[in-house]
């Protein structure tokens, strides 16, 4: 008898549902998030279980790793691709678990990518760097606003971030309260800068220089950290059958729905990888500044539309180029991209 399992996972507990080939419910139990308890229910049926589905929640790592280590065939469900029955009046954890198992049994489960366990820590470390960069940026903007309001001047971002020279304190020293605001802001910014550099140093040493990463460095606007972000967040490029699939995953395609030339709403703009979306947006901005052909393409688009659309179009182009660069292991070719 073939069995199919689904697990609705939460922070402290989960609901395990197992069905057979005829969609008959065999097991339904609420369990604590404890390996011994989960395996105690599963292991007596291990030889019969064809697969177990775990929904891609924020805390799926430990459970997927546990089940794979024990020899189970694990499927990571993509929650954005799963729809419940239309007109359903009631749903709970029990229903969700059996629904995941039912989709697997039917062979129509929308699956997510199980990122290799050994590469997840360094990828997550880079994500932490991105978090610190955002915090630092918010502090810099706040400090710039304080100086502009009170001094009537705008201080450049690079002047705020300077570690060896403090250009902020002299501007606010005339008022004790403002001076303190500037002091704590500058100290916090400098501290975050140090932590960001610390992470960058570790990441560059830990990551092996793989071929896809080396070729990404030939793209305009891509340095070591941005290249590593794109490579690590992408994972195996072979999981994307077409360039359109990859660009969609990077959130660089339109989510607008139309019918007969009329707008019929929008799709899920958050479906995809937000870190790749940020990476290609950042690359587009740097390429526009420092690469002539990228800048010319951006300006042509801007003349027909506006700066926001032009930026998105350039990011879309660069994401497409990155796909072929990683797939074919070739250097960036501006002629092929921009003509």
Buried (B, 14 or more C-beta within 10 A) or exposed (E): EEBBBBBBBEEEBBBBBBBBEEEEBBBBBEBEBEBEBBBEBBEEBEEEBEBBBBBBBEEBEEBBBBBBEBEBEBBBBBBBBBEEEEEEEEEEBBBBBBBBBBBBBEEEBBBBBBBEEEEBEBBEBBBEBBEBBEBBEEBBEEBBEBBEEBEEEEBEEEEBBBEEEBEBEEBBEEEEEBBEBBBEBBEBBBEBBEBBEEBBEBBEEEBEEEEBBBBBBBBBBBEBBBBBBBBBBBBEBEEBEEBEEBBBBBBBBEBEEEEEEEEEEEEEEEBBBEBBBBBBBBBBBBBBEEBEBBBEBBEEBBEEEEEEEBBBBBBBBBBBBBBBBBBEEEEBEBEEBBE
